[in-house]
Amino acid sequence: MNEKIDQMRAMIARLNEAADAYYNGRGELMSDFEWDALFDRLKAVEDETGVVLDDSPTHRVSADDVAGQKEAHEYAALSLAKTKKVAEVAKWSEGRPIWISWKLDGLTLVVTYENGRLAKVVTRGDGHIGTNITHLASGIGGIPRKVACKGHLVVRGEAVISYADFESFCAQSSEDYANPRNLASGSLTLKDVEELKQRRLRWIPFTLVHADRPFASWGECMDYLEKIGLSAVERELVREPSEAGIQNAIDRWTEKVISKANPYPVDGLVVCYDDVAYARTGSVTGHHATRAGLAFKWQDETAATELERIEWSCAVASISPVAVFRPVQLEGTVVKRASLCNISECVRLGIGGKGTEIEVIKANKIIPKVVKVTKRVGKFEVPCECPVCGAATVVDGADGGTKKLQCTNPKCAARELRKFMRFVSKDGMDIDGLAGETLEKFVNRGWVRTFGDIYRLGEHRREIAAMEGFGERSAEKIASAIEAARTRGAPQFLVALSIPLCGIDVAKRLLGAYGVKELFAKAREAACQADLFSPGENVFAEIDGIGPGKSAAFVKWCADAENMAVVEDVLSQVTLEEFKAAEGGKCKGLVFVVTGDVHHYANRDALKAYVESQGGKVAGSVSSKTNFLINNDVTSSSSKNTKAKSLGVPIISEDEFVSRFG
């Protein structure tokens, strides 16, 4: 018995350490696959011995460690029992109608409203006590200040970051984040709401905990949340939950994950009873309410293979190892590469050289991952030279923490991948098809060293077509996207250059006062005259919204001859549409959302530019702050139309917009 207890303590220590890091944004100490496997082993030993130690994660909710005022939950946020077997889901359902929804991979927040007004936002914490972060509410999308309801309302939901927003943020950040959840968990430690907004967290409700009116079904609860102005989690009702029926439903949801139809990270599905009253009759064991719901996690398909080599590629702030192995079939696709993240992960796994036998999975059906070394062959070697520029490398974090390989050359493209990602992003020059992974490949091949090189990628069209995962069609699409991006607005050009403190608002303010060439000429002239006591603070400070700090940052950037050479290079290859400041007030103070095709204007960007020129704003999604939704298909049942109707937002056609505001 003592030996079994010692085994349990060792497993508990590893699980708790990994969970603590995972829930508090400190990186990943083990994969979900490894954590689940170790958790299952611990549970098996507990069932065998009948002993459950106090700190066992099998009956304890993992807690976030967000600093701030602690507060007890009005209703305990209990965790769900989990399974990987469809048969167990069918047995749990007892033949009653059930709902399937996403198990979103973010941070649970409990939001309370009093008579329609936001009262407080509290993190899940340990399920009984969380941290009050109401002061950050305005920085998180999906948490409106007002909703259309009376009385006391408590809603539980998940704060998540989409894959697209994660990639966009990483393109502009100087820090490494393993995944969207890692970024989300670290975001709630911020104190500045404006900084938090840049992370683009979105809160998605998944449970109506309490309302001052009764509901018979969970589906009615979700419909009610949407009716009062909250965007609830995607869901599907299974009326007759036979094992075959549940399997079919899960297959449909699995396909959404594989095809990346869902923009947010998930780590499974949630199953709950439609009958609200019945769901409340279950018992509570440890931290699980037996009928509150069930978490279904995919059984990851594993494959054994052999390592062929380790490639080192730029990955934003560091040079990361990538395992290249003998091709295997996983989740219906051929897999032959998987990121190893960093040196510490390679050491933890025990990665060796060519011939090392490994096991790989597709984590959550998407991301190839090495999860185990079954036989180590040879030695894991870290390169002394950067594979991109040839400069010396250094291991960062060697004195403790995560070990990462970095290039010592500050101008190395491997260290500036974020800048290239920002350049091609939608906020920048909007070059479709050049996402982070694609750019990374081109940088590693030496084709992209400066922004101007991006417009010269056509010279490598044949080589691109011959690359793994590309082909003639992909090469054609990339070439077409680059050509289309040769005409862009001047504000987007300034944003694309990664000038410190120069976001889209600052860019528009600067260009509202000066043309592009005049702006750079004035900054260069000021840079020549600047000194320690006058670093350009007053050059543009008189422009509303700029101030000394932003002015000095812009002038300092332009003082660098290399930066200006890059500007001239790009300007020689693109045509910029000069920005015109607001000229009228026909849309002043109004917020519009545009969806669908347009015909009066060249495109939606042109319509957006007109609205802004008339003092209005164009948002990306419908909210309680939206004044009008512009959609030429006024009667459609699209998500935006549905949301607008639920909030009482007028839906107008483009013709009506032109008639009223044109």
Secondary structure, 3 states (H helix, E strand, C coil): CHHHHHHHHHHHHHHHHHHHHHHCCCCCCCCHHHHHHHHHHHHHHHHHHCCCCCCCHHHCCCCCCCCCCEEECCCCCCECEEECCHHHHHHHHCCCCEEEEEEECCEEEEEEEECCEEEEEEECCCCCEEEECHHHHHHCECCCCECCCCCEEEEEEEEECCHHHHHHHHCCCCCCCCCHHHHHHHHCCCCCHHHHHCCCCEEEEEEEEECCCCCCEHHHHHHHHHHCCCCCCCEEEECCCCHHHHHHHHHHHHHHHHCCCCCCCEEEEEEEECEHHHHCCCCEECCEECCCCEEECCCCCCEEEEEEEEEEEEECCEEEEEEEEEEEEECCEEEEEEECCCHHHHHHHCCCCCCCEEEEEEECCCEEEEEEEEECCCCCCCCCECCCCCCEEEEECCCCCCCEEEECCCCCHHHCHHHHHHHHCCCCCCCCCCCHHHHHHHHHCCCCCCHHHHCCHHHHHHHHHHCCCCCHHHHHHHHHHHHHCCEEEHHHHHHHCCCCCCCHHHHHHHHHHCCHHHHHHHHHHHHHHCECCECCCCCCCCCCCCHHHHHHHHHHHHCCHHHHHHHHHHHCCCEEECCCCCCCCCCCCCEEEECCCCCCCCCHHHHHHHHHHCCCEEECCCCCCCCEEECCCCCCCCHHHHHHHHHCCCEECHHHHHHHHC
